[in-house]
Amino acid sequence: MIQSKKRVQASGMIILLLVLTNVIAIREGYTDNEKCYWALVLTLPLLLIAILNISRKRHDKKQNVALDMQADPKASDSEWVAHSGKGSIC
């Protein structure tokens, strides 16, 4: 059996757990106990925050790749830091 040894992001696992929790809360609320819907008040905003977090990380990675492509290979390290925005206060 061939296994892939890919690293799994923690935020991806959190999203998976929140989706499963939402599915269970909706199923239980629909079939047995309507009080289970209150769990969605907590889990849905957490799910949205986790999705926004992972999308921002992907956007930042794409932006860093674009900055790396624009880097001048003849520039010194101090010039590169000034151009890339790394080390800035904001």
C-alpha positions in Angstrom: 0.0 0.0 0.0 1.4 3.4 -1.0 0.9 6.2 1.5 1.3 9.9 1.0 3.2 11.6 3.7 1.7 15.1 3.2 1.6 17.5 6.1 -1.9 18.4 7.1 -2.5 22.0 8.3 -4.0 22.4 11.7 -6.5 25.0 10.3 -7.7 22.3 7.9 -8.2 19.9 10.7 -10.1 22.5 12.7 -12.4 23.2 9.7 -13.1 19.5 9.4 -14.0 19.2 13.1 -16.2 22.2 12.9 -18.0 20.9 9.8 -18.6 17.6 11.4 -19.8 19.3 14.6 -22.2 21.4 12.6 -23.5 18.3 10.7 -24.1 16.5 14.0 -25.9 19.5 15.6 -28.1 19.9 12.5 -29.0 16.2 12.4 -29.7 16.0 16.1 -31.7 19.2 16.0 -33.8 18.0 13.1 -34.4 14.5 14.4 -34.3 14.4 18.2 -33.8 17.6 20.1 -34.3 21.2 18.9 -32.0 22.5 21.6 -29.0 21.2 19.6 -29.4 24.1 17.2 -27.9 26.4 19.9 -24.5 24.7 19.3 -24.6 26.3 15.8 -24.4 29.7 17.5 -20.9 28.9 18.6 -19.7 26.6 15.8 -20.8 28.5 12.7 -18.9 31.7 13.5 -15.8 29.6 14.4 -16.1 27.9 11.1 -16.3 31.2 9.2 -13.2 32.5 11.1 -11.2 29.4 10.3 -12.2 29.6 6.6 -11.2 33.3 6.5 -7.9 32.4 8.2 -7.0 29.8 5.7 -7.9 31.9 2.7 -5.8 34.8 4.1 -2.8 32.4 4.5 -3.2 31.3 0.9 -3.4 34.9 -0.3 -0.3 35.8 1.7 1.6 32.9 0.2 0.7 34.0 -3.3 1.7 37.5 -2.6 5.1 36.3 -1.2 5.7 34.3 -4.3 5.0 37.4 -6.4 7.5 39.4 -4.3 10.1 36.7 -4.6 9.8 36.8 -8.4 10.3 40.6 -8.4 13.4 40.5 -6.3 16.6 41.8 -7.8 19.3 39.1 -7.5 22.0 41.8 -7.4 20.4 43.7 -4.4 21.9 43.3 -1.0 19.9 41.7 1.9 19.1 45.1 3.4 17.6 46.3 0.1 15.5 43.2 -0.2 14.1 43.6 3.3 13.2 47.2 2.4 11.5 46.1 -0.8 9.6 43.1 0.5 8.0 44.7 3.4 9.5 42.2 5.8 10.5 43.7 9.1 8.2 46.6 8.7 6.2 47.8 11.7 2.8 47.8 9.9 
